[in-house]
Each structure stands twice: as C-alpha cells, then as structure tokens.
Amino acid sequence: MVVELPKSLSSKHLLNLIKAQKNAESALALFDSATHSRRVRHSPIVFQHILRRLTDPKLVVYVHRVVELIKTQQCQCTEDVALMAIKAYAKNKMANQALGVFQRMEEVFGCRPGIRSFNSLLNVFCECNQWGRAESFLSYFETAGMSPNLQTYNVLIKIMCKKKQFDKAKGLLRWLWEKDLRPDVYSYSTLINGMAKSGCTVDAVEVFDEMSVRGVVPDVACYNVMIDGFFRRGEYAEGKEMWERLVEAPSVYPNVITYNVMINGLCKCGKFDESLEMWERMKKNERKMDLFTCSSLINWLCEAGKIDRAVGVYKEIAENGVTVDVATSNSLLKGFCRAGKIQESFELWLLMDKQDCRNIRSYNIFIRGLLENAKVEEALSIWELLQKKGPRVDSITYGVLINGLCKNGRLNKALNILKEAKGGGKLDAFAYSSIVHTLCKEGRVDEANDLVIQIQSCDFKLNPHVCNSLINGFVQALRLNDAINFFRAMESAGYSPNLVSYNTIVNGLCKAERFNEAYLFVREMLESELKPNIITYSLLIDGLFQSSKVDMAMNLWRHALDKGFKPDITMYNVVIHGLCSARKIEDALQLYSKMKLSNCFPNLVTRNTLMEGLYKVGDLEKASEIWDGIFLDELLPDIYSYNIRLKGLCSWGRISDAIELLHDALNHGITPVTITWHILVRAVINFETS
C-alpha cells in the first residue's frame, strides 16, 4: 500500500518516504503522487534516487518520463543525476536512449557531461556489441577535449576481449604501465575473464601471475573466473590448484560464488565425493547456503545416479530453513524418475503440491519420467490433472506425452491427443515426428503421409525430423520412388534436405542396387555444400559389397581415406565384412592390423566377422587366434560368437571340440539358442552318416 502524503511535504521528507518503499513500483507511485497531487518541485537528490530504482526492465520505460519532468521543472542537476538515467538505459542495453540523454545533458539537467558520462556511454556501446559506434565515440573524446582516464581504458580492454583481441588488450595493459596510469584489479580481471571464458587458460594464468609481480592484489572475482575457466575445460588439477592458491592467499577469502563454481566444477569433472566435501566446508565456514548451488549439486548428483546423496542434500537444505524452489524440486523429481524410483517420485510430487511448488516443467519432467518407466496409466493421470488444475500446457508437454505414448505402443491414444492439440496450435516438430516415425515403423506409411499433408495444409513449417521419418518409412516399405518424390517435394516447398535425408535415400538406393542413382544423390550433396560423412560412405561401400562390386567398393574406400576421412569402427567393420564375404581374407586381415595403428580398436563384431571369414576358407588356426584375442582384449563373446566358432569347428569335422566349446559357453553363462542346437545336431547327423 502506498503511503498517504501529508499536506506539507519537504524534499527531504519525500526522499525518506520514497527510500522506505520496499519495491520500485511503490516508490514510483509515491513519486508520481507527490508530483501530481501536491505539485511538488523535486530536488536533484529525489530525481537521482528515483532514477536509480528504475533500472528494472519492466520499469525502465518510466525513465524518459522522469527525464522530461526534470526538464519541465528546470531542475539544476549534477552529472550524478544524468548518470543514473544513462546507467538505467545501459543496464537494459538501450544504447540509443542512453545517447539521447548524453546529448541533452546541458538542455535537460543543466550540466555538461564529464569523463564519467563519456565512459558510461562508451560502456553502453560495448555491452550492445556496437563496435563501430564505440570507436567513433572514442574519437569524439579528443574533439570534446575530454582526456581518457583508467576507466576509459578499462572499457577499451572489455571491447578488445569481447572481440577476442587478447594480444591487443595485453599490449594496452603494458602501455598503461608505461604511461604510469597503473591498471587496477578491474583492468586485469576483465582480461582474465575474457581469456578464461574463451578457453585460453594458459594465457589467463600468465596475466593472473603478472598481477602479483605488478603489485595488484587479485580479488576473489579473479580467482572465481580462473577456477571456472579451468573446470569448463575439464582441467581438474589446474582448477584445484587455483582453489588452493585462493585458500592460501592472505587477504582474499572464498565467497558463495567460489563455492558454487567449485561444487559445479568438481561435479562436472565427476569428482562427486570432493564436491560433497566442498559442500560441507561451505557450511563449516558459515557461508549462507546458496539455493543455486544446492540446486546444481542435486542436479549433478541425480545425473550421476547418486540419488541417495541428492536426497540427503535436499533434506538438509529444507531442515536449515532454506525455501526449496521449484527448480531444485524438479532436479530431484527428474533424478527419481531416472533411477526408476516411482514411489519416491510420487511422494515428492505430493510434497511439491503442498508447497505450491510446481510449474509446467514439473509436469513435463514427471510425465516423461513415468512414460520412460512404462507407467502409462500413471502418466495419463498426471496429464488429466494438468488439464484440470495445472499451469498452461505448452508444446513441450504435448511432445513429451505423444512421444512417450508412441514408444509405449499406444499410438492410437497419441493420435487422439494429437487431434486435441491441433486446434490450439500447441504442437511442435517433436510431437509430429514421433507420430510420423511410429506410423512408419508400424507399416502405416500412407497414414503418415496423410498426416504430413495435413501438417502442411495447416501452415505448420515442416522440419527435417518430420520429413526424414517419412522418407525412411517409404524406404523401409520398399517404396523408393515415393521416397524420392517426397524428397523432391521437400525441395520445391523450400525445406532443405539435410545429411540424414540424403543418407536415407542413398541407403535405400544401395539396397535396391540402384547405384547410379545413389551416386547422383551424393553428387547433389556436394553441390549443395553438404559433405558426405562416414555414414554416407559406409552405406555406399556396403551396398557395393552386397552386389559383389568389390573393386568399386575398395576404390570408394580409398577415395574416402584420400579425402581425409578417419573411419570409425562401423566403417571398418563394413569393409572387413565385405572382404570376408568376397573371400579376400588376407586383405581383411591387413585392414584389421591397420585398425589399431589408426587408434580404432576392433570390437566384438570385428572379431566375429573375421572368425566367420577364416572358417569359410578353412584357416582354423588363425580363427583360433582371433578367438583367443577376444579374451586377451577383455571382450566378452556373445552367443553369436559361440555359434560362429561352433559352426566353423563342425564344418571341418571337429565335433568333440565343438561339444567342449558348448560346455564352455554354458560355464560362461551363455544360453544356447535354436540355431546353436541346429548347428550341433546337423553336424552329428552328418558325421554319423558319413
């Protein structure tokens, strides 16, 4: 409630009343009341105070009105009053309005701009990334007879850092020392902050160390920036070392931000025990529990699956009287769902309701978590609750619900919800792509196509995820021409196909042995500046091998290597499988040897493929070496591995060895499948009849 004004009101009394208002809106209302109902002529100090309270983005629009009132009342003000107006605009990055105040200072405030006003306006241009205006205005300093001071050069350092001109910034620091302008801690912290955030931690350490040499004492903000910079890059040891330097510094102490940075950084590096030790240290040093720190710690612990520890932190902050906010509760709710702790998630959900601590993100997290745990009916009950008394449903909610229902085999329910949502325009690409993908997966490609046509008729902009799902559906249904026609329709409608679109088409064409067309699509990719990736080459090579075009496949393999591609394990496996199928086993073994030299280590699929190829050509000794290598490299053979070896041994009459291998599989907990028994039975029958 706004205070009722007395009939007689001095400027000093009004100032005290305005200062007593807890929020800026009440202070402004009181100021307006005094202006209009009492026709008070305000003093400069009243104007200065009210302008200071109008920096909030919601209230900055009133700055102009106050400035015009100063002009109307012809109040002779100092530069401090004008600075408040400039700073209010500066905080909200309103460069043009700040410039307007600067240009009218004499006219409105009755004072000339001094170096502080010049520096403030220069800083506005910097914060708005208006480099050209900043440089032009800096040139104006000399024209206006204004000598730059250290604060001016500090703004220049900030500009250079924002433009990542760190060498120029270091050069400016040296120049300042030569001119005896003595850079301060702000000069150095600006440069250190810029370097650290850009990942130049080594250079940042050099600048940090220079401070001590120059007699400039780093403040806690400098240490915080350095620690954060190291942890952002995963440089745990360096971040910890900087923390130790801060702890040992005689006149600087860690603050709440330091602990926040440390706890976040340690969690990011996977040092959860140390992060909890830091949490205990923060409390021991009587640092006030920062809710952001608490929320971050709970979130990291949940992400790492350490849900019990996260619960401990949550309970502790609640017991210490800290009001748990919705973000913190959401983090724990997400953690419970990920850990499959459904009962605990419902208990927390009810507690959040009692504390009036739920938002739309809470509903989205819980619905997603329940669906990921196959609790479909429970998720639908939360959805019904949301519609009855929850916050306004957003597109994310529909996306989460529809995608989850599709994954749980409830496609028709998802389609019904899709129909409900269409009228309100609350659907995004995620929801549509989930439906289209699932329809295609279930072979309902025509329905998926009809849905895409409906989407277009509603002026909903298709995205590659929706389009690619339909293209893949056509390809899987062996409707290649439909896939290509839709691909072309995408282009005509202005939706640019991406790499996945091209790869899907190329894959289908290769499987259909339409290699000439596949190559034409690859050429199109190159012309549209989309570079074929490892998947593209792997698809083409695999298709060529399957069509017995071995030489063409190997030429394409060499072409990919010449282009600088570093094959991944999948690409190596495709080529090795193709060579083994073509009985070019020596070539396959040479490639296998080269893999390790390329830092691409063979996996179980590689070994299985080679064993199968070696057994086909009768090289049992080499096949046994590959088998032994599986165990030497600490890989665990699967039933497919055992079946390959069983078949290989049986094919060459080694029945007793095969029986022994079966016992080995059982001892290793490998359960035989139908094909396992089929291999052995057929081998025994063939042996007895031979």
C-alpha positions, 0 to 999 in steps of 0.5 A, a space after each residue: 500500500 502506498 503511503 498517504 502524503 501529508 499536506 506539507 511535504 519537504 524534499 527531504 521528507 519525500 526522499 525518506 518516504 520514497 527510500 522506505 518503499 520496499 519495491 520500485 513500483 511503490 516508490 514510483 507511485 509515491 513519486 508520481 503522487 507527490 508530483 501530481 497531487 501536491 505539485 511538488 518541485 523535486 530536488 536533484 537528490 529525489 530525481 537521482 534516487 528515483 532514477 536509480 530504482 528504475 533500472 528494472 526492465 519492466 520499469 525502465 520505460 518510466 525513465 524518459 518520463 522522469 527525464 522530461 519532468 526534470 526538464 519541465 521543472 528546470 531542475 539544476 542537476 549534477 552529472 550524478 543525476 544524468 548518470 543514473 538515467 544513462 546507467 538505467 538505459 545501459 543496464 537494459 542495453 538501450 544504447 540509443 536512449 542512453 545517447 539521447 540523454 548524453 546529448 541533452 545533458 546541458 538542455 535537460 539537467 543543466 550540466 555538461 557531461 564529464 569523463 564519467 558520462 563519456 565512459 558510461 556511454 562508451 560502456 553502453 556501446 560495448 555491452 550492445 556489441 556496437 563496435 563501430 559506434 564505440 570507436 567513433 565515440 572514442 574519437 569524439 573524446 579528443 574533439 570534446 577535449 575530454 582526456 581518457 582516464 583508467 576507466 576509459 581504458 578499462 572499457 577499451 580492454 572489455 571491447 578488445 576481449 569481447 572481440 577476442 583481441 587478447 594480444 591487443 588488450 595485453 599490449 594496452 595493459 603494458 602501455 598503461 604501465 608505461 604511461 604510469 596510469 597503473 591498471 587496477 584489479 578491474 583492468 586485469 580481471 576483465 582480461 582474465 575473464 575474457 581469456 578464461 571464458 574463451 578457453 585460453 587458460 594458459 594465457 589467463 594464468 600468465 596475466 593472473 601471475 603478472 598481477 602479483 609481480 605488478 603489485 595488484 592484489 587479485 580479488 576473489 572475482 579473479 580467482 572465481 573466473 580462473 577456477 571456472 575457466 579451468 573446470 569448463 575445460 575439464 582441467 581438474 588439477 589446474 582448477 584445484 590448484 587455483 582453489 588452493 592458491 585462493 585458500 592460501 592467499 592472505 587477504 582474499 577469502 572464498 565467497 558463495 560464488 567460489 563455492 558454487 563454481 567449485 561444487 559445479 566444477 568438481 561435479 562436472 569433472 565427476 569428482 562427486 565425493 570432493 564436491 560433497 566435501 566442498 559442500 560441507 566446508 561451505 557450511 563449516 565456514 558459515 557461508 549462507 547456503 546458496 539455493 543455486 548451488 544446492 540446486 546444481 549439486 542435486 542436479 549433478 548428483 541425480 545425473 550421476 545416479 547418486 540419488 541417495 546423496 541428492 536426497 540427503 542434500 535436499 533434506 538438509 537444505 529444507 531442515 536449515 530453513 532454506 525455501 526449496 524452489 521449484 527448480 531444485 524440486 524438479 532436479 530431484 523429481 527428474 533424478 527419481 524418475 531416472 533411477 526408476 524410483 516411482 514411489 519416491 517420485 510420487 511422494 515428492 510430487 505430493 510434497 511439491 503440491 503442498 508447497 505450491 511448488 510446481 510449474 509446467 516443467 514439473 509436469 513435463 519432467 514427471 510425465 516423461 519420467 513415468 512414460 520412460 518407466 512404462 507407467 502409462 496409466 500413471 502418466 495419463 493421470 498426471 496429464 488429466 490433472 494438468 488439464 484440470 488444475 495445472 499451469 498452461 500446457 505448452 508444446 513441450 508437454 504435448 511432445 513429451 506425452 505423444 512421444 512417450 505414448 508412441 514408444 509405449 505402443 499406444 499410438 492410437 491414444 497419441 493420435 487422439 491427443 494429437 487431434 486435441 492439440 491441433 486446434 490450439 496450435 500447441 504442437 511442435 516438430 517433436 510431437 509430429 515426428 514421433 507420430 510420423 516415425 511410429 506410423 512408419 515403423 508400424 507399416 502405416 506409411 500412407 497414414 503418415 503421409 496423410 498426416 504430413 499433408 495435413 501438417 502442411 495444409 495447416 501452415 505448420 513449417 515442416 522440419 527435417 525430423 518430420 520429413 526424414 521419418 517419412 522418407 525412411 518409412 517409404 524406404 523401409 516399405 520398399 517404396 523408393 520412388 515415393 521416397 524420392 518424390 517426397 524428397 523432391 517435394 521437400 525441395 520445391 516447398 523450400 525445406 532443405 534436405 539435410 545429411 540424414 535425408 540424403 543418407 536415407 535415400 542413398 541407403 535405400 538406393 544401395 539396397 535396391 542396387 540402384 547405384 547410379 542413382 545413389 551416386 547422383 544423390 551424393 553428387 547433389 550433396 556436394 553441390 549443395 555444400 553438404 559433405 558426405 560423412 562416414 555414414 554416407 560412405 559406409 552405406 555406399 561401400 556396403 551396398 557395393 559389397 552386397 552386389 559383389 562390386 568389390 573393386 568399386 567398393 575398395 576404390 570408394 574406400 580409398 577415395 574416402 581415406 584420400 579425402 581425409 576421412 578417419 573411419 570409425 569402427 562401423 566403417 571398418 567393420 563394413 569393409 572387413 565384412 565385405 572382404 570376408 564375404 568376397 573371400 579376400 581374407 588376407 586383405 581383411 586381415 591387413 585392414 584389421 592390423 591397420 585398425 589399431 595403428 589408426 587408434 580404432 580398436 576392433 570390437 566384438 563384431 570385428 572379431 566375429 566377422 573375421 572368425 566367420 571369414 577364416 572358417 569359410 576358407 578353412 584357416 582354423 588356426 588363425 580363427 583360433 587366434 582371433 578367438 583367443 584375442 577376444 579374451 586377451 582384449 577383455 571382450 566378452 563373446 556373445 552367443 553369436 560368437 559361440 555359434 560362429 566358432 561352433 559352426 566353423 569347428 563342425 564344418 571341418 569335422 571337429 565335433 568333440 571340440 565343438 561339444 567342449 566349446 558348448 560346455 564352455 559357453 554354458 560355464 560362461 553363462 551363455 544360453 544356447 539358442 535354436 540355431 546353436 542346437 541346429 548347428 550341433 545336431 546337423 553336424 552329428 547327423 552328418 558325421 554319423 552318416 558319413 
